[in-house]
Amino acid sequence: MQLFSTFETTEFLEMAISTLEKKGIKKESIFAVPLDNRKEDRKIFDTLHRSDGTSLIDIGIGLATAFSVIGASIGFKLAWGPIYWGLIGAFVGLVLGFAIRLVMELVVKKNKRVLKGKHSEVILIVDCEESQAELIENILWSHFAIGVAKVK
């Protein structure tokens, strides 16, 4: 039987390995594999195949509506008329809202695009007998494993 668990690179990983060795698991049955975490910046613009759930035009649509109403209202008094000024107001509102949202994503929420929380940095694989599986799983959980899985 094999047990797979993920850990951050901390002293708890080393304590878990030493505890497993004390409980009779041989060194040859314990495998620690470091993971390569994402180094490139997360992308702002979505593609057809990938989306992060963040919309860049939501503020722009609201401002486009508001500016088009204001432009059409003022357009009755201006030379080009309400339709042209409503369209101009909608375009200006959309561009302004997009610019506001883009600045918010690039500057204000830059750190949010980095993955938050605990990152798996090491996969620990333990080969053992089925009778030892429960003990090993408890040891891994007690040493703050991020996740544990059993495979027969």
C-alpha positions as CSV (number, residue, x, y, z in Angstrom):
1,M,0.0,0.0,0.0
2,Q,1.2,3.5,-0.7
3,L,0.3,6.7,1.1
4,F,0.7,10.1,-0.6
5,S,0.7,13.3,1.3
6,T,1.6,16.9,0.5
7,F,3.5,19.2,2.8
8,E,5.0,22.7,2.9
9,T,8.7,22.7,3.3
10,T,8.8,23.1,7.1
11,E,10.2,21.4,10.1
12,F,7.0,19.4,10.4
13,L,7.9,17.5,7.2
14,E,11.2,16.4,8.8
15,M,9.5,15.6,12.1
16,A,7.0,13.4,10.2
17,I,9.7,11.5,8.4
18,S,11.7,11.0,11.6
19,T,8.5,9.8,13.4
20,L,7.8,7.4,10.6
21,E,11.3,6.0,10.9
22,K,10.9,5.6,14.7
23,K,7.7,3.6,14.1
24,G,9.5,1.1,12.0
25,I,9.2,2.4,8.4
26,K,12.4,1.9,6.5
27,K,14.2,4.8,4.9
28,E,13.9,3.0,1.5
29,S,10.1,3.1,1.8
30,I,9.9,6.9,2.3
31,F,10.1,9.1,-0.8
32,A,10.1,12.9,-0.6
33,V,9.6,14.7,-4.0
34,P,9.9,18.5,-4.1
35,L,7.4,20.3,-6.4
36,D,8.2,23.2,-8.7
37,N,5.7,26.0,-7.9
38,R,4.5,28.6,-10.4
39,K,7.0,31.3,-11.0
40,E,5.4,33.2,-13.8
41,D,2.9,36.0,-13.1
42,R,-0.7,35.1,-13.4
43,K,-2.3,36.5,-16.5
44,I,-4.8,39.4,-16.4
45,F,-6.6,38.9,-19.7
46,D,-8.7,35.8,-20.2
47,T,-8.5,33.5,-23.2
48,L,-11.0,31.2,-24.8
49,H,-9.7,28.3,-22.8
50,R,-8.8,29.9,-19.5
51,S,-10.7,32.3,-17.3
52,D,-10.0,33.4,-13.8
53,G,-13.5,34.7,-13.1
54,T,-12.5,38.3,-13.0
55,S,-14.3,40.7,-15.3
56,L,-12.6,43.8,-16.6
57,I,-15.7,45.4,-18.1
58,D,-18.2,45.3,-15.3
59,I,-17.4,48.9,-14.1
60,G,-17.2,50.0,-17.7
61,I,-20.7,48.8,-18.6
62,G,-22.2,50.6,-15.6
63,L,-20.3,53.8,-16.4
64,A,-21.2,53.5,-20.1
65,T,-24.9,53.3,-19.2
66,A,-24.6,56.3,-16.9
67,F,-22.5,58.4,-19.3
68,S,-24.8,57.6,-22.3
69,V,-27.9,58.8,-20.3
70,I,-26.0,62.0,-19.3
71,G,-24.7,62.5,-22.9
72,A,-28.1,62.0,-24.4
73,S,-29.7,64.4,-22.0
74,I,-27.1,67.1,-22.6
75,G,-27.1,66.2,-26.4
76,F,-30.5,67.9,-26.8
77,K,-28.8,71.2,-26.4
78,L,-25.6,70.4,-28.3
79,A,-25.0,70.5,-32.1
80,W,-24.7,66.8,-32.8
81,G,-27.9,65.8,-31.0
82,P,-28.7,63.3,-28.3
83,I,-27.9,60.1,-30.3
84,Y,-24.3,61.0,-31.1
85,W,-23.7,62.4,-27.6
86,G,-25.3,59.3,-26.0
87,L,-22.9,57.0,-28.1
88,I,-19.9,59.2,-27.2
89,G,-20.9,59.1,-23.5
90,A,-21.2,55.3,-23.7
91,F,-17.8,54.9,-25.3
92,V,-16.1,57.3,-22.8
93,G,-17.8,55.5,-19.9
94,L,-16.7,52.1,-21.2
95,V,-13.1,53.2,-21.7
96,L,-13.0,54.9,-18.3
97,G,-14.5,51.9,-16.5
98,F,-12.1,49.5,-18.2
99,A,-9.1,51.8,-17.3
100,I,-10.3,51.9,-13.7
101,R,-10.7,48.2,-13.5
102,L,-7.3,47.5,-15.2
103,V,-5.5,49.9,-12.8
104,M,-7.2,48.1,-9.8
105,E,-6.1,44.7,-11.1
106,L,-2.5,45.7,-11.9
107,V,-1.8,47.9,-8.9
108,V,-4.2,47.4,-6.1
109,K,-4.9,43.6,-6.4
110,K,-1.5,42.6,-7.7
111,N,-0.9,40.4,-4.6
112,K,-4.3,38.8,-4.9
113,R,-3.3,37.2,-8.3
114,V,-0.5,35.3,-6.5
115,L,-1.9,32.0,-5.1
116,K,-3.0,32.5,-1.5
117,G,-3.0,30.1,1.4
118,K,-0.8,27.0,1.9
119,H,1.2,25.8,-1.1
120,S,2.1,22.1,-1.5
121,E,5.9,22.1,-1.9
122,V,6.8,18.4,-1.2
123,I,5.0,15.1,-2.0
124,L,5.8,12.5,0.6
125,I,5.2,8.9,-0.6
126,V,5.3,6.1,2.0
127,D,5.3,2.4,1.0
128,C,3.8,0.3,3.8
129,E,1.8,-2.7,4.8
130,E,-2.0,-2.4,4.9
131,S,-1.9,-2.9,8.7
132,Q,0.3,0.2,9.2
133,A,-1.7,2.5,6.9
134,E,-3.9,3.9,9.7
135,L,-0.9,4.7,11.9
136,I,1.0,6.3,9.1
137,E,-2.0,8.4,8.1
138,N,-2.5,9.6,11.7
139,I,1.2,10.6,11.9
140,L,1.0,12.5,8.6
141,W,-2.1,14.4,9.7
142,S,-0.7,15.2,13.1
143,H,2.4,16.7,11.4
144,F,0.2,19.1,9.4
145,A,0.0,17.4,6.1
146,I,-2.0,19.5,3.5
147,G,-3.5,16.4,2.0
148,V,-3.3,12.6,2.4
149,A,-4.3,9.8,0.0
150,K,-4.1,6.0,0.2
151,V,-3.6,3.7,-2.8
152,K,-3.8,-0.1,-2.5
